[in-house]
Each structure stands twice: as structure tokens, then as C-alpha cells.
């Protein structure tokens, strides 16, 4: 059949567009269609590296997985990664283009239209259905001119639009009606229905409001989707889930420092769903307590985030935790912070050229202008402390970093990388202290390897004199597949799916 499409737009950021697109990708896939997600422009610090070494937004990766597809950079041809409040790194078709100010990018956008159209057309040629995601709100009237991600994209793809509102924050009827009011008449014609998302309670109570809304906006409500606690990779570090506090009683207590420029916090989703783990994100010293594990995550601005740690005296807390027998972990930017020095001679991420690290590992990092982007497979090098019984265990993930880290002769690499982008290699990665209680790595997703993660956690349990736990889930991928199915089941029951198919012109 001729490729059909549907665009999901929202009344604002974080209303659940990504989740609805993920659900629809899974539903259409379950119903036997070849389906792919598409988001022309994504602004997020959570990214992923494809098999061919290209960088794309994490949300489109989750949507591709839900659709049963290998992530493809055409699904997200433009990725913007903020480096400061006013600048971002612009990534086009998976490769770094340059850093730009907001004004520079606004003027540059019109030149990207043909590339976006080509990426969309390539996907459309391979699929029955394309589910397009917007960004923010289509009613940002100051950004209407030159829009490439909301109604401008809907026009480019000639796509019908479903508008999503978030009732959890309150004011959903006003936000849906107000959005429709601010659209141009030709834009309103594209909106074929609305969805109310994140509802808690009795839907019957909503019906009078829904009836009145439909009279005002003159498009139907297609469903009410309940508030869902699904463990699916998020694209934005401001996501509500990072604010949830989990009780640490009788659990392995893991704290993750919530850096101002935190990136790829999805690295810890595989830890969070473990039944014996309480994982919490913290921003202040008094939130940290005395955890079993403290993690410094990835960062899009390593030097500034290291200064954040020092200013809030979190560095002192890190030493205290280590001295009390705790484990300190650094992933990517966090790994760089564990060293003695960080140098940024080209001002790749910061205005500073050099700063002292935390000094927990005898390493130093230098930032360059080119970015390492690769998928990797590796084997654990060490066999003591929390790594007892883990030597030669296989892990895999991906690297995204501008810095290159030099380790001293007395430092042991955490892993030996055995494969990069499908080619056999033998390269050391990361570093680990002699007692195994301080370690860092460039491998994002290292905890997705369940054999490694479960044994690592059981070693912590052993130290706490707790019995080990066996898991029936062999991989994080298997866990996510279950979550995609659960999400699809709830959304399928919550929306008028027949009407959605009719809107797309699919029988």
C-alpha cells in the first residue's frame, strides 16, 4: 500500500508525545504493518549510537525498538545537544556539524528542509506507516516562521495531526483549546483529533468537560490515556521519573548525581528495575546519605558540572563515601571527573582550558574537536572487590565523547574492548582502582548486560551479608520488550484505534 502517516503533536513539552508515538509504533507493528518513527529535530542530551556509528535521539531509538526496527539516523536527522543556556551542539544525520547559538541556528534552519524531506522520504519508501513526533508545542507563534518540526513538518509530509494534552499538570482543556486557537486556520484543518494523557481517576468525571471541549475546538477526543509507570528510555533529563524518591530500606542504595548537564541517564534504567535496588537522583549533599554506590553520570559539559560538584561540596561527600567502603562509579564525563586533570584546549565544551579532577584515579583527559561515536563489545579485566567472579564477562554498549583519556602505567583498564563497529580490536577502556571500589568507563549501557549487572549487585549483597538473587530476565532488551507490549496494551484499550486508522486512511 502507499505509505500512510500520522503526526503526534503536543500542547507543550513533556506532555507524553514520545510515549504515545512509542505505543502507536508498537500497536501498528503488532497489527502487521511495517512502521517507523520520525522526528525531524530533537533537543536532548540523551542520545544513542547506531551500528554505523551515527548519533541520534534516544526517544527515537525506543520508538524504533517498539516498531521492531533497527535504529536509523533518518528517524532523527537533526539532534541538538545543549552545551550552555545559549549554545548547543548541532548534529546532522548523525555527525557533529558545529556549535551554534540559538540565533545562529534559527537563521540556519531553512537550509535543512531538503535534507529533512529526503530523510523522511527514504523512511517512507521502506515502510507502510510513519509515525511523526513534534517538539514542544505547535502554538509557539514566535517560532512559526521557518518551523521544521511541528506544523511545518506536518505540511512537508502532508500528515494528519493528533494533539496530545497532559491532564496531570492541570489545565488540559485550556491548553488544548488555547493551542487550537493559536493555530492558523489551515493548520487547524490538519488536527483530526485530540488525546488526553496521564489521567488518574474515573474517566466518567471527565466526560462533561470532554463534550464541552469538542464543541469548542470542533474536533473529536480520541481517548483518555491513564498515567503510566512504564520503564522506557526517556529523552530528557528533566523527566518526572528523575524526581521520584525510592525507599532504601532493605535495598542496595544507589545514588546518581543529577548534574546540570546530565546526559544519557538511561544508562541506569537497567539498575533501576532490579528488585533489590533503590536508585535515586540527587543534587545536594544532604540528599546523598551513605549509599552503597554513588554514580557520576555522563555530562555534556564536564568541566562546568565538575565545578558544580565542587561548589556544592559533593566532592567531599564522594571521598567520605569511598572512605566508608562505598563504591564510586563514573560513566563517560563522570569517568573523566574521577581523574587528576581535564584539559579543553579548543574550548570544545567550556570557556576554561584546564581544571583539576577529583583525583580518585591516576588519569587525565584532553578534549579534542572530533567526537568518538561507536558501538562496542568488551570484556571485564578485573576480578576483585565488587568485580569478584566477573573477569572476562562480556558487556556491550556505545561510546559518545569528545575527550580522550590517558591512564598511567599503574592503572588497570576496567575492560578490554574486543569489537568496535563490528570490527575486532583489542583496546583498553576505562580505569579501576586496585581495590575495585573506584572505576570509570566510556561504555554507555554497560549495565544493560544483565549477567554483569546481576553478579555485580550480588557481590554488593555478599558484602552486606545478604543472599544472592537470581533474575529470570536475561537482558535489559528482554525487559524493554515486555514494557513496550504493556504500554501498547494500555493505549490500545484507551483510544479509539479504529478512528485513528481511519484518520490515516488505513483500512
Long-range contacts (C-beta under 8 A, 24 or more apart in sequence): 1-128, 1-506, 3-124, 3-125, 3-127, 3-128, 3-129, 3-130, 4-128, 4-129, 4-130, 4-504, 4-505, 4-506, 5-124, 5-129, 5-130, 5-131, 5-132, 5-157, 5-158, 5-159, 5-160, 5-504, 6-129, 6-130, 6-131, 6-132, 6-159, 6-160, 6-162, 6-500, 6-503, 6-504, 7-131, 7-132, 7-133, 7-134, 7-153, 7-154, 7-157, 7-159, 7-160, 7-161, 7-162, 7-190, 8-131, 8-132, 8-133, 8-134, 8-161, 8-162, 8-164, 9-134, 9-137, 9-138, 9-150, 9-151, 9-154, 9-161, 9-162, 9-163, 9-164, 9-191, 10-134, 10-136, 10-137, 10-163, 10-164, 10-165, 10-166, 11-137, 11-139, 11-163, 11-164, 11-165, 11-166, 11-172, 11-175, 11-176, 11-178, 11-179, 12-136, 12-137, 12-166, 12-175, 13-135, 13-136, 13-137, 13-236, 14-166, 14-236, 14-238, 14-239, 14-240, 15-164, 15-165, 15-166, 15-197, 15-198, 16-164, 16-166, 16-197, 16-198, 16-225, 17-133, 17-134, 17-164, 18-59, 18-62, 18-63, 18-133, 18-234, 18-235, 19-197, 19-228, 19-230, 19-232, 19-487, 20-164, 20-195, 20-197, 20-225, 20-491, 21-59, 21-63, 21-131, 21-132, 21-133, 22-59, 22-62, 22-63, 22-66, 22-232, 22-484, 22-487, 23-66, 23-487, 23-488, 23-490, 23-491, 23-492, 24-131, 24-491, 24-500, 25-63, 25-64, 25-66, 25-67, 25-131, 26-66, 26-67, 26-484, 26-485, 26-487, 26-488, 27-488, 27-491, 27-492, 27-497, 28-67, 28-128, 28-129, 28-131, 29-66, 29-67, 29-68, 30-488, 33-127, 33-128, 33-129, 33-506, 34-126, 34-127, 34-128, 34-129, 35-67, 35-69, 35-127, 35-128, 35-129, 35-130, 35-131, 36-64, 36-67, 36-69, 36-72, 36-75, 36-123, 36-126, 36-127, 36-129, 36-130, 36-131, 37-63, 37-64, 37-67, 37-75, 37-130, 37-131, 37-132, 37-133, 38-74, 38-75, 38-76, 38-119, 38-120, 38-123, 38-130, 38-131, 38-132, 38-133, 38-157, 39-75, 39-76, 39-132, 39-133, 39-134, 39-135, 39-149, 40-76, 40-77, 40-78, 40-116, 40-119, 40-120, 40-132, 40-148, 40-149, 40-153, 41-77, 41-78, 41-79, 41-80, 41-116, 41-135, 41-148, 41-149, 42-76, 42-78, 42-79, 42-80, 42-135, 42-235, 43-79, 43-80, 43-81, 43-82, 43-88, 43-135, 44-79, 44-80, 44-81, 44-235, 44-236, 45-81, 45-82, 45-236, 45-237, 45-261, 45-262, 45-263, 45-264, 45-300, 46-233, 46-234, 46-235, 46-236, 46-237, 46-263, 46-264, 46-265, 46-266, 47-79, 47-81, 47-91, 47-263, 47-264, 47-400, 48-398, 49-373, 49-374, 49-375, 49-398, 49-399, 49-400, 50-94, 50-375, 51-375, 51-421, 51-422, 52-94, 52-421, 53-94, 53-373, 53-374, 53-375, 53-421, 54-93, 54-94, 54-95, 54-373, 55-79, 55-91, 55-94, 55-95, 55-96, 55-371, 55-373, 55-400, 56-94, 57-235, 58-233, 58-234, 58-235, 58-264, 58-266, 59-133, 59-233, 59-234, 59-235, 60-133, 61-233, 62-232, 62-233, 62-480, 63-131, 63-133, 65-477, 65-480, 65-481, 65-484, 66-484, 66-487, 66-488, 72-123, 73-119, 74-119, 74-120, 74-122, 74-123, 75-123, 77-112, 77-115, 77-116, 77-119, 78-112, 78-116, 78-148, 80-105, 81-263, 81-300, 82-261, 82-300, 83-261, 83-300, 83-301, 83-349, 84-301, 84-304, 89-300, 93-119, 94-373, 96-370, 96-371, 106-146, 109-146, 109-148, 110-146, 112-148, 113-148, 113-156, 116-148, 116-153, 116-156, 117-156, 120-156, 120-157, 129-504, 129-506, 130-157, 130-159, 132-157, 132-159, 134-161, 137-179, 138-163, 138-179, 138-183, 138-187, 139-178, 139-179, 139-182, 139-183, 141-182, 144-184, 151-183, 151-184, 151-187, 151-190, 154-187, 154-190, 155-190, 159-190, 160-190, 160-192, 160-503, 160-504, 161-190, 161-191, 161-192, 162-191, 162-192, 162-193, 162-194, 162-195, 162-222, 162-500, 162-503, 163-191, 163-193, 163-194, 163-195, 164-194, 164-195, 164-197, 165-194, 165-195, 165-196, 165-197, 166-197, 166-198, 167-196, 167-197, 167-198, 167-199, 167-224, 168-197, 168-198, 168-199, 168-200, 168-227, 169-198, 172-196, 173-209, 173-212, 173-213, 176-213, 176-217, 177-213, 177-216, 177-217, 180-217, 180-219, 191-217, 191-219, 192-219, 192-503, 193-219, 193-220, 193-221, 193-222, 193-499, 193-500, 193-503, 194-219, 194-220, 194-221, 194-222, 195-221, 195-222, 195-223, 195-224, 195-225, 195-495, 196-221, 196-223, 196-224, 196-225, 197-225, 198-225, 198-226, 198-227, 198-228, 199-224, 199-225, 199-226, 199-227, 200-226, 200-227, 220-496, 220-499, 222-495, 222-496, 222-499, 222-500, 223-494, 223-495, 223-496, 224-494, 225-490, 225-491, 225-494, 225-495, 226-490, 226-494, 228-487, 228-490, 230-483, 230-486, 230-487, 231-269, 231-272, 231-273, 231-479, 231-480, 231-483, 232-480, 232-483, 232-484, 232-487, 233-266, 233-269, 233-480, 234-265, 234-266, 237-262, 237-263, 237-265, 242-281, 243-281, 244-280, 245-280, 246-278, 246-279, 246-280, 247-278, 248-278, 248-280, 248-289, 248-291, 251-276, 251-277, 251-278, 252-276, 252-277, 252-278, 252-292, 252-293, 252-457, 252-460, 252-461, 252-464, 253-278, 253-289, 253-290, 253-291, 253-292, 253-293, 254-278, 254-279, 254-280, 254-291, 254-292, 254-293, 254-294, 254-295, 255-279, 255-280, 255-281, 255-282, 255-287, 255-288, 255-289, 255-291, 255-293, 255-294, 255-295, 256-280, 256-281, 256-282, 256-294, 256-295, 256-297, 257-281, 257-282, 257-283, 257-294, 257-295, 257-296, 257-297, 257-309, 257-314, 257-334, 258-282, 258-283, 259-296, 259-297, 259-299, 259-305, 259-308, 259-309, 259-333, 260-301, 260-304, 260-305, 260-308, 261-299, 261-300, 261-301, 261-304, 261-305, 262-297, 262-298, 262-299, 262-305, 263-297, 263-298, 263-299, 263-300, 263-332, 263-333, 264-297, 264-298, 264-331, 264-332, 264-400, 264-444, 265-297, 265-298, 266-445, 267-297, 267-298, 267-331, 267-444, 267-445, 267-446, 267-447, 268-295, 268-297, 268-447, 269-476, 270-445, 270-447, 270-448, 270-450, 270-453, 270-476, 270-479, 271-447, 271-453, 271-457, 273-479, 274-453, 274-454, 274-457, 274-471, 275-469, 276-457, 276-461, 276-466, 276-469, 277-457, 283-312, 284-312, 284-314, 285-312, 285-313, 285-314, 285-316, 285-317, 288-314, 288-317, 288-321, 290-321, 290-324, 290-326, 291-321, 291-326, 292-326, 292-327, 292-460, 292-464, 293-326, 293-327, 293-328, 293-329, 293-460, 294-318, 294-321, 294-326, 294-327, 294-328, 294-329, 295-329, 295-330, 295-331, 295-334, 296-328, 296-329, 296-330, 296-331, 296-333, 296-334, 296-335, 296-337, 296-338, 297-331, 297-332, 297-333, 297-334, 298-331, 298-332, 298-333, 298-334, 298-400, 298-444, 299-332, 299-333, 299-334, 299-337, 300-333, 300-349, 301-349, 301-350, 302-333, 302-336, 302-337, 302-342, 302-349, 302-350, 302-365, 302-367, 302-403, 303-342, 303-344, 303-349, 303-350, 303-352, 303-355, 304-349, 304-350, 305-333, 305-337, 306-337, 306-342, 306-355, 306-357, 306-358, 307-355, 309-337, 309-358, 315-358, 318-358, 318-360, 322-360, 322-437, 322-438, 325-437, 325-463, 326-437, 327-386, 327-437, 327-438, 327-460, 328-360, 328-437, 328-438, 328-439, 329-438, 329-439, 329-440, 330-439, 330-440, 330-441, 331-440, 331-441, 331-442, 331-443, 331-444, 331-446, 332-399, 332-400, 332-401, 332-441, 332-442, 332-444, 333-401, 333-403, 334-440, 335-405, 335-430, 335-431, 335-440, 335-441, 335-442, 336-365, 336-403, 336-405, 336-440, 338-363, 338-431, 338-438, 338-440, 339-363, 339-364, 339-365, 339-405, 339-431, 340-364, 341-365, 342-367, 342-403, 343-367, 348-402, 349-402, 360-433, 360-438, 361-407, 361-411, 361-431, 361-432, 361-433, 361-438, 361-439, 361-440, 362-407, 362-408, 362-410, 362-411, 362-431, 363-405, 363-406, 363-407, 363-408, 363-411, 363-431, 364-405, 364-406, 365-403, 365-404, 365-405, 365-406, 366-403, 366-404, 366-406, 367-402, 367-403, 368-402, 368-403, 368-404, 369-402, 370-402, 371-400, 371-401, 371-402, 372-399, 372-400, 372-401, 372-402, 372-404, 372-442, 373-398, 373-399, 373-400, 374-398, 374-399, 374-420, 374-421, 375-420, 375-421, 375-422, 376-417, 376-419, 376-420, 376-429, 376-443, 377-417, 377-418, 377-419, 378-415, 378-416, 378-417, 378-418, 378-419, 378-429, 378-443, 379-415, 379-416, 379-418, 380-414, 380-415, 380-452, 381-412, 381-413, 381-414, 381-415, 381-416, 381-428, 381-432, 382-412, 382-414, 382-432, 382-436, 384-435, 384-436, 385-435, 385-436, 385-437, 385-459, 386-436, 386-437, 386-456, 386-459, 386-460, 386-463, 387-432, 387-436, 387-456, 387-459, 388-459, 388-462, 389-455, 389-459, 390-452, 390-455, 390-456, 390-459, 393-449, 393-451, 393-452, 393-455, 394-449, 394-451, 394-452, 395-443, 395-446, 395-449, 395-452, 396-443, 396-445, 396-448, 396-449, 397-443, 397-444, 397-445, 397-446, 397-448, 397-449, 398-443, 398-444, 398-445, 399-442, 399-443, 399-444, 400-444, 401-442, 405-431, 405-442, 407-431, 414-439, 414-440, 414-441, 415-441, 415-443, 447-476, 448-475, 448-476, 448-477, 449-475, 449-476, 450-474, 450-475, 450-476
